[in-house]
Amino acid sequence: MAPKHPSRPGRGARDLEINPIFTREPLSVPRYRLPAGEMEPSTAYQVVHDELMLDGNARLNLATFVSTWAEPEARLLMAECAEKNMIDKDEYPRTAELEMRCVRMLARLWNAEDPHHAVGCSTTGSSEAAMLGGLALKRRWRERRRAAGGTADRPNLVMGVNVQICWEKFANYFEVEPRYVPMEGGRYHLGAREAVELCDENTIGVVAVLGSTFDGSYEPVAAIAAALDDLQARTGLDVPIHVDGASGAMIAPFLDPGLLWDFRLPRVASINTSGHKYGLVMPGVGWALWRDEDALPDDLVFHVNYLGGDMPTFALNFSRPGAQVVAQYYNFLRLGFDGYRRVQQGCRDVATRLAAEIGGLGPYETLTDGGELPVFAFRTREDTGFTVYDASAALREHGWLVPAYSFPENRTDLDVLRVVVRNGFGHDLADLFMEDLRRTTSRLHSHVHAHRDPRDASGFAHGAEPKKARARRV
């Protein structure tokens, strides 16, 4: 009698058939329900491992800002701390101490007046850190409005339409009107004059981005602060700034020390950054810092009696791993200022070199040159015969993940490719990328018509999602 084989119903419902090399029971594994029984650990590992082979290669991912490489010693420390809960400061006091050391190191790096008494915390990433900064702005505004006898039911937040999607989430979740300044002409981020024009008595703050995800450019934080100083002198409106330094706050201190963007500007109330971006840690850890205790309202700080200790906390999350915080401290200890400067300069050198070489290819035109964040955007020329979406898809055939996307209003006519250079993407990989880009470009050049448009975009813009600007002149 012929052996019976598992049935194979429609694709969406069929179980996962295990490669015969395992020669173990079970012969199939359900995809969307718990298996009825156990299996060997090695079998379970191999099943998961084999499916994950179909993921993209993280080192060739030029879309993400998140670190994809770490030293073996950092990975070892993370493995040793994987079971430590960051919130259990009473049980893991040394991990908590390392967190506070990182906060003070960042406070000194960002020129806080009293780094030893800086107010800050680690988070799961810069999105959570940004929301904490936004909440503090809202609470401080509410207190000022009530003290002045005004209403506090219509808060708004001014920012460029290029902000990361976390700010749209903040406005939605915490009921704040987002006032987006649209792009205009060659201005691809927030400008000082445009920011001030949208401020009124209900503005809780202005978000200035140190490193736009759309093109890698810095927003002019000092110019925005000066314009807000002038606004206060003319109208009495005191509008603080939150600096979203998700990437740039770990680039500018090392490569642009003369740039005024941090706590040296009295109007900067808070700063966030991603430890897992140019902080060089594997995901996920972020940092939120305030210039002093007055900038963080006390009603956002909770004192929790947890597992035998009094624990002040002001993060949105509760339980989360301490491994990334330990890795951040390792990186600070391992690299020091000079080491970070060397790593970030290496990234910028690769970015500026790639931008120059790509700009020298006939079909492409660069918007930025990688000279601020090690990030640049470029587009195809009108007479090229193919689109950025064609180029993105063709590069993916070689393993490179390069996002193609449209800019937001008022530059929806602009479709670009963006390259993010991170630690671990050196000149050797840049050479290989350029070889594949030239080969891809030559093939696409032979096409009579473009094949792909924005509807074919893969959706991995990593922060460059379009938002609708509701710019209002007041």
Disulfide bonds with the S-S distance in Angstrom:
none
